[in-house]
Amino acid sequence: MAPFIPNRTPLVEIPKDELLSVIKSFTPEKLATFIDVTDLKADTQEPKIRLLAEWAKTYHCASVCVNPVEVDIMPLLLKGSNVKNCYVIDFPLGKLDIESKAAQAAHVVKRNRQLRDEGSGKIELDMVINVGRFKRDPRYTLDEINAICDAADGEFVKVIVRSSELTEEEIWKVSEIVAESKAQFIKNSTGMDAFGALPDHIRIMRQVVGNDKGVKAAGGISDAMTAMRLMWAGANENSLQQPDKFRLGSSDPLKIISTMKELLNNTEALVETDAIPCSLCPYYFTGKQGAEMKEYSNNRCKECVYKEFRK
């Protein structure tokens, strides 16, 4: 399918009545079930890993997402709960060859099953695509995704596409590839990219993959209003408002849950307070982008009706 790319800066303008409807369909407890509690820092130590597990079990979060090295303790911490073990694969660059990437996935699945000893269905893998290879050869991306899915042996696979390094047309194309693949989810970011989750990228992904696959938003999600805007973009329909169709990756789940209570207590006033347009637009965050993407973003900003905000 050819991408529909409107001749505008793709700033998502969220209808206030629709956002209000989404917010009112949630409680703090319901929102918690969509969260993948995450810590992928290099210096994370065991006490923090144990804390993540306790948060996730207490609030009934979807999963705990960690680096593969934590496979020696995380399965034991979550054993007996409904919280899934989630591991990132070839994180954060996605630059392993396909065989090495698949071997990492297979090892994590095997080891987790041994320690948790609760059968299949308790593991999720968030794999990072090789963005450079995708730009040159999209078929390579389909092959590497399917290789990870095969290595996962039936476990849940989410595909991180690093959308801050892609043009709008490329986001559409990679979303088509994920839709064609064996993976269950598409995910925008590692959380360590030029920018994290913004509504427009999530909207494109949902538009392309349809309702049969999931969309995960990650990066910079630390309050309920941000979460609700992303929920609107990726799970506006009631049928999509379930954890197997939409997820939020966050290292600050308690703040999201607590601010959801505040949002429900003052919903209309907070919805009426518009965000600064540039704060929701992927073409504003050029500071960490490469030269090619920076030029692309700056050119889109020149066309934007909100360009005065950037000044």
KEVOGU-880234 format. One record per residue (C-alpha): residue in three letters; x, y, z. Coordinates in steps of 0.25 Angstrom, whole numbers, padded with zeros to 4 digits, m for minus. Layout:
<dogus>
  nugu      u      v      w
   ALA      X      Y      Z
...
</dogus>
This chain:
<dogus>
  nugu      u      v      w
   MET   0000   0000   0000
   ALA   0005   0014  m0004
   PRO   0007   0023   0008
   PHE  m0003   0034   0010
   ILE   0007   0046   0014
   PRO  m0001   0059   0015
   ASN   0006   0072   0011
   ARG   0007   0077   0025
   THR   0016   0077   0037
   PRO   0010   0064   0043
   LEU   0007   0070   0057
   VAL  m0004   0063   0063
   GLU  m0015   0072   0067
   ILE  m0023   0064   0076
   PRO  m0038   0067   0077
   LYS  m0041   0071   0091
   ASP  m0054   0063   0092
   GLU  m0047   0050   0087
   LEU  m0036   0052   0097
   LEU  m0046   0054   0108
   SER  m0053   0042   0105
   VAL  m0040   0033   0105
   ILE  m0036   0039   0119
   LYS  m0050   0036   0125
   SER  m0049   0022   0120
   PHE  m0037   0020   0129
   THR  m0034   0018   0144
   PRO  m0020   0018   0150
   GLU  m0021   0003   0152
   LYS  m0025   0001   0138
   LEU  m0014   0009   0132
   ALA  m0004   0002   0141
   THR  m0007  m0011   0133
   PHE  m0002  m0005   0120
   ILE   0012  m0001   0126
   ASP   0025  m0009   0123
   VAL   0033  m0005   0135
   THR   0047  m0002   0130
   ASP   0061   0000   0134
   LEU   0072  m0002   0123
   LYS   0083   0007   0129
   ALA   0097   0001   0129
   ASP   0099   0003   0144
   THR   0086  m0003   0149
   GLN   0089  m0012   0160
   GLU   0081  m0024   0167
   PRO   0073  m0015   0177
   LYS   0067  m0007   0166
   ILE   0063  m0020   0159
   ARG   0056  m0025   0171
   LEU   0049  m0012   0173
   LEU   0044  m0012   0158
   ALA   0039  m0026   0161
   GLU   0031  m0021   0173
   TRP   0025  m0009   0166
   ALA   0021  m0018   0155
   LYS   0014  m0028   0163
   THR   0008  m0018   0173
   TYR   0001  m0010   0162
   HIS  m0001  m0022   0152
   CYS   0007  m0016   0141
   ALA   0009  m0024   0128
   SER   0024  m0027   0129
   VAL   0037  m0023   0134
   CYS   0047  m0019   0123
   VAL   0062  m0021   0126
   ASN   0075  m0024   0119
   PRO   0078  m0039   0116
   VAL   0088  m0040   0127
   GLU   0077  m0040   0137
   VAL   0071  m0053   0132
   ASP   0078  m0059   0144
   ILE   0069  m0053   0154
   MET   0057  m0047   0148
   PRO   0050  m0060   0145
   LEU   0051  m0064   0160
   LEU   0046  m0050   0164
   LEU   0033  m0051   0155
   LYS   0030  m0066   0157
   GLY   0016  m0068   0161
   SER   0011  m0055   0156
   ASN   0004  m0050   0144
   VAL   0015  m0040   0140
   LYS   0024  m0044   0128
   ASN   0039  m0044   0127
   CYS   0043  m0035   0116
   TYR   0057  m0034   0110
   VAL   0063  m0025   0100
   ILE   0070  m0032   0088
   ASP   0082  m0025   0082
   PHE   0080  m0013   0090
   PRO   0081  m0001   0087
   LEU   0088   0000   0073
   GLY   0082  m0013   0066
   LYS   0096  m0015   0059
   LEU   0098  m0030   0062
   ASP   0097  m0039   0050
   ILE   0084  m0047   0049
   GLU   0090  m0060   0054
   SER   0096  m0054   0066
   LYS   0083  m0046   0069
   ALA   0075  m0059   0068
   ALA   0085  m0067   0077
   GLN   0083  m0056   0088
   ALA   0068  m0057   0087
   ALA   0068  m0072   0088
   HIS   0078  m0072   0100
   VAL   0069  m0063   0107
   VAL   0056  m0070   0105
   LYS   0063  m0084   0109
   ARG   0069  m0078   0121
   ASN   0057  m0071   0126
   ARG   0048  m0083   0124
   GLN   0058  m0092   0132
   LEU   0058  m0082   0144
   ARG   0043  m0078   0144
   ASP   0038  m0092   0141
   GLU   0024  m0088   0137
   GLY   0024  m0092   0122
   SER   0023  m0082   0110
   GLY   0015  m0069   0110
   LYS   0023  m0062   0121
   ILE   0034  m0056   0112
   GLU   0034  m0044   0103
   LEU   0046  m0039   0094
   ASP   0048  m0025   0090
   MET   0057  m0026   0078
   VAL   0064  m0014   0071
   ILE   0065  m0014   0056
   ASN   0077  m0010   0048
   VAL   0073   0003   0043
   GLY   0085   0005   0034
   ARG   0081  m0008   0027
   PHE   0067  m0005   0026
   LYS   0069   0008   0019
   ARG   0078   0000   0009
   ASP   0070  m0013   0008
   PRO   0056  m0014   0015
   ARG   0056  m0028   0012
   TYR   0067  m0030   0021
   THR   0058  m0025   0032
   LEU   0047  m0034   0030
   ASP   0057  m0046   0030
   GLU   0064  m0041   0043
   ILE   0050  m0039   0050
   ASN   0045  m0053   0046
   ALA   0058  m0059   0050
   ILE   0056  m0054   0064
   CYS   0042  m0058   0064
   ASP   0046  m0072   0061
   ALA   0057  m0072   0072
   ALA   0047  m0067   0082
   ASP   0039  m0081   0080
   GLY   0025  m0075   0081
   GLU   0028  m0064   0091
   PHE   0024  m0049   0089
   VAL   0033  m0041   0080
   LYS   0033  m0026   0079
   VAL   0040  m0018   0068
   ILE   0048  m0006   0072
   VAL   0049   0003   0059
   ARG   0056   0015   0065
   SER   0047   0024   0058
   SER   0054   0037   0062
   GLU   0064   0033   0051
   LEU   0054   0031   0040
   THR   0046   0040   0031
   GLU   0031   0039   0031
   GLU   0031   0031   0018
   GLU   0041   0021   0025
   ILE   0033   0020   0037
   TRP   0021   0016   0028
   LYS   0030   0006   0021
   VAL   0036  m0001   0033
   SER   0022  m0002   0039
   GLU   0018  m0009   0027
   ILE   0029  m0019   0029
   VAL   0025  m0021   0043
   ALA   0011  m0023   0039
   GLU   0016  m0034   0029
   SER   0025  m0041   0039
   LYS   0023  m0051   0050
   ALA   0025  m0041   0061
   GLN   0013  m0037   0070
   PHE   0017  m0022   0072
   ILE   0024  m0010   0067
   LYS   0031   0000   0076
   ASN   0036   0014   0073
   SER   0048   0015   0082
   THR   0059   0010   0091
   GLY   0057   0022   0100
   MET   0072   0025   0097
   ASP   0069   0031   0083
   ALA   0069   0046   0078
   PHE   0055   0046   0084
   GLY   0044   0037   0090
   ALA   0029   0035   0088
   LEU   0021   0045   0081
   PRO   0007   0044   0076
   ASP   0009   0045   0061
   HIS   0019   0034   0060
   ILE   0010   0025   0068
   ARG  m0002   0029   0060
   ILE   0005   0025   0047
   MET   0009   0012   0053
   ARG  m0005   0008   0057
   GLN  m0011   0013   0044
   VAL  m0001   0004   0036
   VAL  m0001  m0009   0045
   GLY  m0016  m0008   0047
   ASN  m0023  m0015   0059
   ASP  m0017  m0028   0057
   LYS  m0004  m0024   0064
   GLY   0001  m0016   0076
   VAL   0008  m0003   0077
   LYS   0017   0001   0088
   ALA   0021   0015   0091
   ALA   0034   0017   0099
   GLY   0043   0028   0103
   GLY   0040   0041   0111
   ILE   0027   0036   0117
   SER   0026   0040   0131
   ASP   0012   0046   0134
   ALA  m0002   0042   0131
   MET  m0006   0053   0121
   THR   0006   0048   0112
   ALA   0001   0034   0113
   MET  m0013   0038   0110
   ARG  m0009   0046   0097
   LEU  m0001   0033   0093
   MET  m0013   0024   0096
   TRP  m0021   0033   0087
   ALA  m0011   0032   0076
   GLY  m0009   0017   0077
   ALA  m0022   0011   0084
   ASN  m0033   0021   0082
   GLU  m0043   0009   0079
   ASN  m0048   0001   0091
   SER  m0044  m0012   0085
   LEU  m0030  m0007   0085
   GLN  m0030  m0003   0099
   GLN  m0024  m0016   0105
   PRO  m0009  m0019   0108
   ASP  m0008  m0029   0096
   LYS  m0011  m0017   0086
   PHE  m0004  m0005   0093
   ARG   0007  m0003   0103
   LEU   0015   0008   0110
   GLY   0029   0007   0113
   SER   0034   0015   0125
   SER   0044   0015   0136
   ASP   0035   0024   0144
   PRO   0022   0016   0146
   LEU   0018   0021   0159
   LYS   0018   0035   0154
   ILE   0009   0031   0143
   ILE   0000   0024   0152
   SER  m0001   0036   0162
   THR  m0003   0047   0152
   MET  m0014   0039   0146
   LYS  m0022   0041   0159
   GLU  m0019   0056   0158
   LEU  m0023   0056   0143
   LEU  m0037   0049   0146
   ASN  m0039   0060   0157
   ASN  m0037   0071   0148
   THR  m0039   0066   0134
   GLU  m0047   0077   0127
   ALA  m0037   0088   0131
   LEU  m0025   0080   0128
   VAL  m0030   0076   0114
   GLU  m0034   0090   0111
   THR  m0019   0094   0114
   ASP  m0013   0092   0101
   ALA   0002   0087   0100
   ILE   0012   0096   0092
   PRO   0010   0090   0078
   CYS   0025   0088   0076
   SER   0026   0079   0089
   LEU   0017   0069   0082
   CYS   0024   0070   0068
   PRO   0035   0060   0064
   TYR   0041   0071   0055
   TYR   0045   0080   0067
   PHE   0055   0070   0074
   THR   0067   0072   0065
   GLY   0078   0073   0075
   LYS   0082   0059   0075
   GLN   0079   0055   0060
   GLY   0089   0053   0049
   ALA   0091   0063   0038
   GLU   0081   0056   0028
   MET   0070   0055   0038
   LYS   0072   0069   0044
   GLU   0071   0075   0030
   TYR   0059   0067   0027
   SER   0052   0072   0040
   ASN   0056   0087   0038
   ASN   0050   0087   0025
   ARG   0037   0081   0030
   CYS   0037   0092   0041
   LYS   0038   0103   0030
   GLU   0025   0098   0025
   CYS   0018   0098   0038
   VAL   0007   0107   0042
   TYR   0012   0107   0056
   LYS   0027   0111   0053
   GLU   0026   0123   0061
   PHE   0026   0114   0074
   ARG   0039   0109   0070
   LYS   0045   0123   0071
</dogus>
